[in-house]
Amino acid sequence: MVGIRKNKADNALPTRVYRGRSAYEWHPKSGGAIRLCALDAPLSEVWRVWEQYNNEQLIMATVAGLIDKFFNSADFHELGKETRKDYRKYSKNILAVFGKMHVDKVEPQHIRIYMDKRGLKSRVQANREHAFFSRCFRYGYERGICQGNPCKGVRKFKEEARKRYITDVEYQALYDHASDVVKIAMELAYLCCARQGDILAMRTSQILEEGIFIAQGKTGAEQIKLWSPRLRAAIALSRTLTKPGIASTFVLSQSHGSKWTRDGFNTRWRSDRSKAREATGLPLDFTFHDLKAKGISDIDGTLQEKQAISGHKSAGQTARYDRKVKKVKTVD
């Protein structure tokens, strides 16, 4: 219920707008006072500025406002470049459904309905979008933007652990028909058990006398991958990627010396794989990330020794990459 104003002339003012000492002030329900304009301003100007502030407050209280705040936060900019890119991609589907909703009107059942419908097309992407949305709400809850996290408690879809192991025949078939840039990337992924992001970002300054220094972007593990004849050959081939007279600071560079983007490299990877399929008749239905799993699987040693080489934080992570079928003795 709106209170009765002492000055009847103030009845024409917007709700919760009052005369301050030197200006009209808006006192929103959330607390505080916002200066609108000077006391000698016309009533129309008071209403115009109040509506502008009120609309901004309404927008900030929506899911679109929450996501925008998160994207402009230090939390977001501390994430890796590819993670930030993925989050922006995930936000498009979230905003299309929830963008105009008030943050406190989104309930767990709404998230469940979204997950079920999104899961009909891609359960993996539904899980990724769930994780992104939950992170936005967690950010907002910690800063008083929303009252809770409706994603909490809503189950994700079960994802089957990937078990695809690339055989030596398949690896060689693709390598033989691949362009030089894909050949080098394949060798670095396999020999160094490295992620695609770390390979694309690898600088020539990381090439040391002992080997190649890699600071993993995901785990933060720092390692020097010691030289082997095969690794030296891959680095030697990398020096032929640029045009004569052009030097690049990237190990995996384009002909004019610039870095390969993830999308650009993936396009080349898919193209080379298609050519190899046509030439060999093999399905070659593996991903670039499976190359790291092949490297870990092919290492001789215990799980702990494989973990030390891979740079994983836990043996459980390494176990998920160890995909080669184990050979065991039969009962004698």
Summary of the structure (lengths in Angstrom):
residues: 332
radius of gyration: 28.3
end to end distance: 87.7
largest distance: 101.8
contacts: 895
relative contact order: 0.08
helix: 52%
strand: 9%
